[in-house]
Amino acid sequence: MRELFIYYQIPVTQAVAARAQVDAFQARLRQRHPGLVTRLLRRPEPRDSQQTWMEIYSFDRAVSTQGISPALQAEIEAEASCLADIVHGTRHTEVFIACVS
């Protein structure tokens, strides 16, 4: 199953506003895509007045065994464009799949 891990830095002073925006667009994505699982994590300690955040996207296996499609990935990025003025630097996207055992 294809999962996305997207990490970036947010100025500590913008964390409250950024959190509200991420919560809102992740809620819209979950509403449009039943079974979509979203998470928002951050490193426990800021560095240089920046917090490192990570968004995680996957699907409930009962809904999809393929995971995040390239089309949905593009939709996630379109929704996240609202953070353009807040994110310090670049949003980095990593794609992972489960290891077969």
C-alpha positions as a Markdown table, in Angstrom:
| # | Residue | x | y | z |
|---|---|---|---|---|
| 1 | Met | 0.0 | 0.0 | 0.0 |
| 2 | Arg | 1.4 | 3.4 | -1.0 |
| 3 | Glu | 1.7 | 5.9 | 1.9 |
| 4 | Leu | 2.9 | 9.5 | 1.9 |
| 5 | Phe | 5.1 | 11.1 | 4.4 |
| 6 | Ile | 5.4 | 14.9 | 3.9 |
| 7 | Tyr | 7.7 | 16.9 | 6.2 |
| 8 | Tyr | 8.5 | 20.6 | 6.4 |
| 9 | Gln | 9.3 | 23.4 | 8.8 |
| 10 | Ile | 6.9 | 25.9 | 10.3 |
| 11 | Pro | 8.0 | 29.0 | 12.3 |
| 12 | Val | 7.0 | 28.5 | 16.0 |
| 13 | Thr | 5.2 | 31.9 | 15.8 |
| 14 | Gln | 3.0 | 30.5 | 13.0 |
| 15 | Ala | 2.2 | 27.1 | 14.5 |
| 16 | Val | -1.3 | 27.9 | 15.7 |
| 17 | Ala | -2.4 | 29.3 | 12.3 |
| 18 | Ala | -0.7 | 26.4 | 10.4 |
| 19 | Arg | -2.3 | 23.8 | 12.6 |
| 20 | Ala | -5.8 | 25.2 | 11.9 |
| 21 | Gln | -5.1 | 25.2 | 8.2 |
| 22 | Val | -3.8 | 21.6 | 8.2 |
| 23 | Asp | -6.6 | 20.3 | 10.3 |
| 24 | Ala | -9.1 | 21.9 | 7.9 |
| 25 | Phe | -7.7 | 20.6 | 4.7 |
| 26 | Gln | -7.1 | 17.1 | 6.1 |
| 27 | Ala | -10.7 | 17.1 | 7.2 |
| 28 | Arg | -11.9 | 18.0 | 3.7 |
| 29 | Leu | -9.7 | 15.3 | 2.2 |
| 30 | Arg | -11.1 | 12.7 | 4.6 |
| 31 | Gln | -14.6 | 13.8 | 3.7 |
| 32 | Arg | -14.0 | 13.4 | 0.0 |
| 33 | His | -12.1 | 10.1 | 0.3 |
| 34 | Pro | -13.7 | 7.7 | 2.8 |
| 35 | Gly | -11.2 | 5.5 | 4.4 |
| 36 | Leu | -8.4 | 8.0 | 4.1 |
| 37 | Val | -6.3 | 8.2 | 7.3 |
| 38 | Thr | -4.4 | 11.4 | 8.0 |
| 39 | Arg | -2.0 | 12.3 | 10.8 |
| 40 | Leu | 0.0 | 15.4 | 11.7 |
| 41 | Leu | 3.1 | 15.0 | 13.8 |
| 42 | Arg | 5.9 | 17.4 | 14.9 |
| 43 | Arg | 9.3 | 17.0 | 16.4 |
| 44 | Pro | 9.2 | 17.5 | 20.2 |
| 45 | Glu | 11.8 | 20.3 | 20.2 |
| 46 | Pro | 12.0 | 23.3 | 17.8 |
| 47 | Arg | 15.3 | 24.2 | 16.2 |
| 48 | Asp | 16.2 | 27.8 | 15.3 |
| 49 | Ser | 12.6 | 28.9 | 16.1 |
| 50 | Gln | 11.2 | 26.3 | 13.6 |
| 51 | Gln | 9.1 | 23.2 | 14.2 |
| 52 | Thr | 9.4 | 20.2 | 11.9 |
| 53 | Trp | 6.1 | 18.8 | 11.0 |
| 54 | Met | 5.1 | 15.6 | 9.2 |
| 55 | Glu | 1.8 | 14.8 | 7.5 |
| 56 | Ile | 1.1 | 11.1 | 7.0 |
| 57 | Tyr | -1.5 | 9.8 | 4.5 |
| 58 | Ser | -2.7 | 6.2 | 4.1 |
| 59 | Phe | -5.9 | 4.3 | 3.6 |
| 60 | Asp | -7.7 | 1.9 | 5.8 |
| 61 | Arg | -6.9 | -1.5 | 4.2 |
| 62 | Ala | -10.6 | -2.4 | 4.2 |
| 63 | Val | -11.1 | 0.5 | 1.8 |
| 64 | Ser | -8.0 | 0.4 | -0.4 |
| 65 | Thr | -5.1 | -2.0 | -0.9 |
| 66 | Gln | -3.4 | 0.4 | -3.3 |
| 67 | Gly | -3.1 | 3.4 | -1.0 |
| 68 | Ile | -2.5 | 6.9 | -2.1 |
| 69 | Ser | -2.7 | 7.3 | -5.9 |
| 70 | Pro | -0.7 | 9.9 | -7.8 |
| 71 | Ala | -4.0 | 11.8 | -8.4 |
| 72 | Leu | -4.8 | 11.9 | -4.7 |
| 73 | Gln | -1.2 | 13.0 | -4.0 |
| 74 | Ala | -1.7 | 15.9 | -6.4 |
| 75 | Glu | -4.9 | 16.8 | -4.6 |
| 76 | Ile | -3.2 | 16.7 | -1.2 |
| 77 | Glu | -0.5 | 19.1 | -2.5 |
| 78 | Ala | -3.2 | 21.4 | -4.0 |
| 79 | Glu | -5.0 | 21.5 | -0.6 |
| 80 | Ala | -1.6 | 22.2 | 1.2 |
| 81 | Ser | -0.9 | 25.2 | -1.0 |
| 82 | Cys | -2.7 | 27.3 | 1.6 |
| 83 | Leu | 0.5 | 26.8 | 3.7 |
| 84 | Ala | 2.7 | 28.5 | 1.1 |
| 85 | Asp | 3.2 | 31.7 | 3.0 |
| 86 | Ile | 3.8 | 29.8 | 6.3 |
| 87 | Val | 6.1 | 26.9 | 5.4 |
| 88 | His | 9.8 | 27.8 | 5.8 |
| 89 | Gly | 11.6 | 26.2 | 2.9 |
| 90 | Thr | 10.2 | 23.2 | 1.0 |
| 91 | Arg | 7.6 | 20.5 | 1.7 |
| 92 | His | 9.4 | 17.2 | 1.1 |
| 93 | Thr | 7.3 | 14.2 | 0.1 |
| 94 | Glu | 8.5 | 10.6 | 0.6 |
| 95 | Val | 6.5 | 7.6 | -0.7 |
| 96 | Phe | 6.8 | 4.3 | 1.1 |
| 97 | Ile | 5.1 | 0.9 | 0.6 |
| 98 | Ala | 4.8 | -1.9 | 3.1 |
| 99 | Cys | 7.5 | -4.6 | 3.1 |
| 100 | Val | 6.2 | -8.0 | 2.1 |
| 101 | Ser | 7.1 | -10.7 | 4.7 |
